[in-house]
Each structure stands twice: as structure tokens, then as C-alpha cells.
Amino acid sequence: MAEKSATLQIGNNNFDFPIRTGSIGPDVIDITTLYKNTDCFTFDPGFTSTASCESAITYIDGDAGVLLHRGYPIDQLAEHGSFLETCYLLLYEELPTVEQLADFTFRVTNHTMIHDQMTKLFSGFRRDAHPMAIMVGVVGALSAFYHDSTDITDERQRDIASLRMIAKMPTIAAMAYKYSVGQPFVYPRNDLDYASNFLHMCFAVPADDYHVDPILARAMDRIFILHADHEQNASTSTVRLAGSSGANPFACIAAGIACLWGPAHGGANEAALTMLNEIGTPDRIPEFVARAKDKDDPFRLMGFGHRVYKNYDPRAKIMQKTTHEVLGVLGIKDDPILDVAMALEKIAIEDPYFKERGLYPNIDFYSGITLKALGFPTDMFTVLFSLARTVGWIAQWKEMIEDPRQKIGRPRQLYTGETMRDFVKVADR
Ligand code: SDX
């Protein structure tokens, strides 16, 4: 079939660019030769119309509200799979067999401890430090303790570094939480599954036995699955860009954590619960909806809207179901914040302003309520998001590093500053 192409006319000249078609989703116009042939750049702040890479990991159909990981719908993975199965799928392209899953689980389980000297890093932070500040610092410091897995040109080292981060993130996240509440660190246990181990490290105390409720552990595991990867979002693009310079994987993941912290991105789950608490009761919702529409008011409904989803975020629906499950197990019948969330969601999705702009609840809208019910303080919500997203960042980083066409990412600009001028001595200014 003849290759499709796009023709760009600049003045009296026509320039043809090949159109490439993926397995599903929009075609792309390959403009890699644009600057060389036309002396022009494209201009697309926020990359609203720009594909930064070719990837086979995750596909999102924002209009249909579809999310696939290596072709598997997120609702099926969340319903039937485990987080470690999803990790294996994202990293190695296929769902694991029984033997492969057992081996992967064994390898992750036996890498959950961190170098004991790293525990001293925590005492360098104020107790009231935001746990995300600790995550950025401690995860970045992993490269100072695991030199033997920082050579990105060595496939074996890449695999070890990947496994170490998936295994150690729950331990570091739990330690960040324990440090913030002034309790002693709880070591990982090899007899517990991934989510149970994390809950145990967060909520066990030396003075008492702590048994993880299997339904809550399953809910935690499902929350991790929902947050595992999401195409070329801001933090994943940060990890790819950092990795494109050849930086070690630990530093790249720390960069991803820093980016995820922003309230427009992963910080929205913390901001959404803060917003719901500020609204307080359903009768105050109209006041906040009016503010969200007011162009002179910077306020936005946190947990609403998405760059890609102009329909319901499929993860939000599963998250909402998990919220009700967790509240049910915990016997929380009338959570006033959930009442506000349900009322706000109903009002917003029927409001023309939000419908016209495709503003629906995203994953962050319900996750905060669930995590609060599980016992986490709001400043831990984005930490949990970064724990789960680590596998997505690593899978995307690995895909980029292993692409022989990969080169350092270096965008250009539209320059609107001063043209060249001569220096003027201070006495003459
Ligand atoms: C995540 O990219 C990912 O995949 C991210 C993520 C992942 O898994 O990695 O899905 C996780 O980050 C989810 C998003 C969490 N963020 C929030 O919930 C913060 C609140 N949402 C917004 O800040 C916003 O919706 C964004 C940042 C998520 C998306 O912004 P866009 O795509 O840049 O859209 P925009 O700012 O151009 O808004 C389009 C219109 C504007 O109105 P008009 O100028 O057209 O009149 O919609 C309005 C905006 O004012 N709008 C909102 C709104 N979000 C957009 N109005 C009120 N409340 C909102 N939340």
C-alpha cells in the first residue's frame, strides 16, 4: 500500500512528510526532517498534539475511556490480576506463566530490604517534612548504594536496577510514613505478599501483632494496578527525558517522583481530598462549582479533568467501586466526605460547563477517600501513587534505552527575546 503522506505548503514550496500508522490510535505525521528541510520548528507547548516517542506499553483512548496495558483492558487486570502480574506484563510484554510469576515474585520479595546505612538518610529530614520530599531524596540516593546496577548499557544491570526499585519502593515509602509519625521502621517480611507487606510495614508496631485484612490488601493491590502506568504523562515524559541523557535509573525515577508531586498531576489525589474537606457539606458544592467556572478564580475541581480522557477515566470507575468495598469492610457507613464526593460528581457531570469540556472525575477523585479510609494521611497519597507508578516509569525507561534509534531529548523554542545588543558598562546604564 502506498505510503500515506502529509504536504505542508510554506510560501511557494510544498514539503511532504510521511504519515505513520500504529496498531491502534491516531496516525502521526513524521516531522523528523522538518527543520532540516524547511528551517522551521513546530510549536506545541504542553505537547497537546505531539507524540514524543513510539511505544508498545500502554494505549489510552480518551474519547472511549479505554486504557490498555500491552493490550489488556485495565478493568480486567484490576479484576483478575495482581500488581506483580501487571509489573511483569509491563516489563516483559506478556502476562507471566505460573513459573515465571513465582520466580518474579521470589526475586522481588528477596530484594525488599534497603542498605541499612540508608536508614540514616531519614534522620536528616525534619519530622514534618512532606513524605514526597523524602521519597525524592532517598530514591535518588539509591544510586549511591547500588553502584553495581547503574550501567544502563548492561542489560543485566538494567534488569537488576528495575527489580530493586519495584521491590524497594514500598519499603522506602513505608519508612517515609513511619518517620513522619515518629514510629520505628518495620522491616519487610518475606512471608507476606507485596501489598500485605507494604500495609504491614506502614501500620505494624513492635508493641503488638498486626494482621493485614486480606480484603484491604486486595484493595491496596488493586490501587497499585490502577496507578501502574499511563502512557506519556508528565512524570513518565520526565523519566524518559532524564534517561535519554544516560542518567542512571535511580536518578531518573527520582526525577519522575519530583514531577508527579505537582497538584496538576499526581499531587491531585492529595489536593482532591483537601478540596472535599474544604467543601465539607453537599450544600456548599454550588459555591465551589461556580468558582471552578470563574476564569478570574484559579480554583479548579481537583480530581476532575484530564488531558487525554474526555470521557470517564476508566480507572476512576474501578476506584469508586474499591472505595465502597473498603468503606464496607471498615464499617464506615456514612462517610461525609464520600457524600460530598458523590454529590459533587453528580452535579459536575450534568453541568454543561464540564460536559462541553469533557471534564469527568479522574483516578485522583476517589483514590484519596479510599487511602484515607485505609489509614493513610493525605500527604502520603502521592507517595503511594509514586510507589505504584515506579513500574510504569521503569518499563517506559527500559523501552527507550533498548530502542536503537534512541537519542538525547532536546526540544527547541520560539525565541521572542531581545535581538543581539552590545554590553553597556554599569556607569553608563
Ligand atoms: C493525573 O497525564 C496523565 O495521564 C496523568 C495521570 C496519570 O495517570 O499519569 O492520569 C494522573 O495527573 C490525572 C489528572 C490529575 N489532575 C487533577 O485532577 C487537577 C485538576 N485537573 C486540571 O488541572 C486539568 O484538568 C488537567 C491538568 C488534568 C488537564 O488540563 P489540560 O488538558 O491542560 O486542560 P486545560 O487546562 O486546557 O483545560 C481545558 C478547559 C479550560 O477551560 P477553557 O479555557 O476551555 O474555558 O477545561 C477547564 C479549563 O479551565 N478545566 C477545568 C478543570 N480542568 C480543566 N475547570 C475546572 N476544574 C478542572 N479540574
Boltz pocket constraint, residues with backbone or C-beta under 6 A from the ligand:
constraints:
  - pocket:
      binder: B
      contacts: [[A, 226], [A, 227], [A, 229], [A, 230], [A, 232], [A, 233], [A, 234], [A, 263], [A, 264], [A, 265], [A, 266], [A, 268], [A, 292], [A, 293], [A, 299], [A, 300], [A, 301], [A, 302], [A, 303], [A, 304], [A, 305], [A, 306], [A, 307], [A, 308], [A, 357], [A, 359], [A, 362], [A, 363], [A, 364]]
      max_distance: 6.0
